[in-house]
């Protein structure tokens, strides 16, 4: 069985999410320092069969690129070179951080825990992946 994984790629940290083998549910895998992302992915791919990488693509409200968009595109190109067997799907990630923050509040977490940016990145990756799964089910 294989999984789909999603990344909320950032300059400092990257949130990671994955599906179950049936590709029904998205769940958080964690947050990785971006400088440690390649070793993390190498280890992850040894343990799991991944059929697709969903990568959040930052955009402004007017659909233009943000300052982070070139970083994401550069990562996507490097990924294609290192893992040509795994296709990449870019997906609009507008509002995922706000949605993640709102989810954390709704879960009733303490203010101190809500301020952990790692948690926002991980939940953002879950939202990106769940959004992709919803699109392909239509």
matplotlib code that plots the C-alpha trace (Angstrom):
import matplotlib.pyplot as plt

x = [0.0, 1.1, 0.6, 0.3, 2.4, 2.0, 4.5, 3.9, 7.4, 8.9, 12.3, 12.8, 10.4, 8.3, 5.1, 4.6, 1.3, 0.5, -2.5, -3.4, -2.8, -6.4, -5.9, -9.0, -7.6, -4.8, -2.8, 0.1, 3.5, 5.4, 7.4, 11.0, 13.6, 13.8, 17.6, 17.0, 14.2, 16.2, 17.5, 14.0, 12.5, 15.2, 14.4, 10.6, 10.8, 12.7, 9.9, 6.9, 5.9, 4.9, 3.0, 2.6, 3.9, 1.4, 3.3, 1.6, 2.1, 2.0, -0.1, -1.5, -5.2, -4.8, -3.2, 0.3, 3.4, 4.5, 8.1, 8.0, 6.8, 10.2, 11.5, 8.7, 9.4, 13.1, 12.4, 10.0, 12.6, 15.2, 12.7, 12.0, 15.7, 16.2, 12.9, 11.8, 9.6, 7.4, 5.1, 4.4, 1.1, 1.2, -1.9, -2.9, -2.1, -3.8, -5.3, -4.0, -2.0, -5.1, -7.2, -4.6, -4.5, -8.3, -8.3, -5.9, -8.0, -11.1, -9.3, -9.1, -5.4, -3.8, -2.4, 1.2, 0.7, -1.1, 2.0, 4.1, 4.6, 5.6, 2.1, 0.6, 3.0, 2.0, -1.7, -1.3, 0.2, -2.8, -5.1, -3.2, -3.4, -7.1, -7.8, -6.1, -8.0, -11.3, -10.5, -9.7, -12.9, -15.3]
y = [0.0, 3.5, 7.0, 10.5, 13.1, 16.8, 19.5, 23.0, 24.1, 27.1, 28.8, 27.6, 24.8, 22.4, 20.8, 17.2, 15.3, 11.9, 9.8, 6.4, 3.6, 3.8, 7.5, 8.6, 10.4, 13.0, 13.2, 15.2, 13.5, 16.4, 19.5, 19.3, 22.0, 22.8, 22.4, 18.8, 18.0, 16.0, 13.5, 13.3, 12.5, 9.9, 8.1, 8.4, 7.0, 4.0, 3.2, 4.1, 3.8, 7.3, 7.6, 11.4, 14.6, 17.4, 20.7, 23.8, 26.7, 30.2, 32.8, 36.2, 36.9, 38.2, 34.8, 36.3, 34.7, 35.7, 36.0, 32.3, 31.0, 30.9, 28.8, 26.3, 26.1, 25.6, 22.8, 21.2, 21.2, 19.6, 17.0, 16.1, 15.5, 13.5, 11.5, 11.4, 8.3, 10.4, 12.9, 16.4, 18.2, 21.9, 23.1, 26.6, 27.0, 30.4, 30.7, 27.3, 29.0, 31.0, 27.9, 25.9, 28.6, 28.7, 24.9, 25.0, 27.6, 25.5, 22.5, 24.4, 24.5, 26.8, 30.1, 29.0, 25.9, 27.9, 30.0, 27.0, 27.7, 24.1, 23.0, 25.5, 24.2, 20.6, 21.4, 23.5, 20.5, 18.4, 21.0, 21.1, 17.3, 17.2, 19.9, 17.8, 14.7, 16.6, 17.8, 14.4, 12.9, 15.3]
z = [0.0, -0.6, 0.8, -0.4, 1.6, 1.8, 2.7, 3.9, 2.9, 4.6, 4.9, 8.5, 9.1, 6.9, 8.1, 7.0, 6.6, 5.1, 4.2, 5.5, 3.0, 1.8, 1.1, 3.0, 6.0, 6.3, 9.5, 10.8, 10.7, 12.3, 11.6, 10.3, 10.2, 6.4, 6.5, 7.7, 5.2, 2.7, 5.3, 6.8, 3.4, 2.6, 5.8, 5.3, 1.8, 3.1, 5.6, 3.4, -0.2, -1.4, -4.6, -4.7, -3.1, -2.6, -2.1, -0.9, -3.3, -1.6, -3.5, -2.8, -3.0, -6.5, -7.5, -7.8, -6.3, -2.8, -1.6, -0.6, -4.0, -5.6, -2.6, -3.1, -6.9, -6.3, -3.8, -6.3, -9.0, -6.7, -5.6, -9.2, -9.7, -6.6, -6.7, -10.4, -9.5, -7.3, -9.0, -7.5, -7.3, -6.4, -4.6, -3.5, 0.2, 0.7, 4.2, 5.5, 8.3, 9.4, 9.2, 11.2, 13.8, 14.0, 14.4, 17.2, 19.0, 18.5, 20.0, 23.2, 23.4, 25.9, 24.6, 25.2, 23.1, 20.4, 19.9, 18.7, 15.1, 14.5, 15.3, 12.8, 10.1, 10.7, 10.7, 7.6, 5.9, 6.9, 5.5, 2.3, 2.0, 3.0, 0.4, -2.3, -1.3, -1.4, -4.9, -6.3, -4.8, -6.6]

ax = plt.figure().add_subplot(projection="3d")
ax.plot(x, y, z, "-o")
ax.set_aspect("equal")
plt.show()
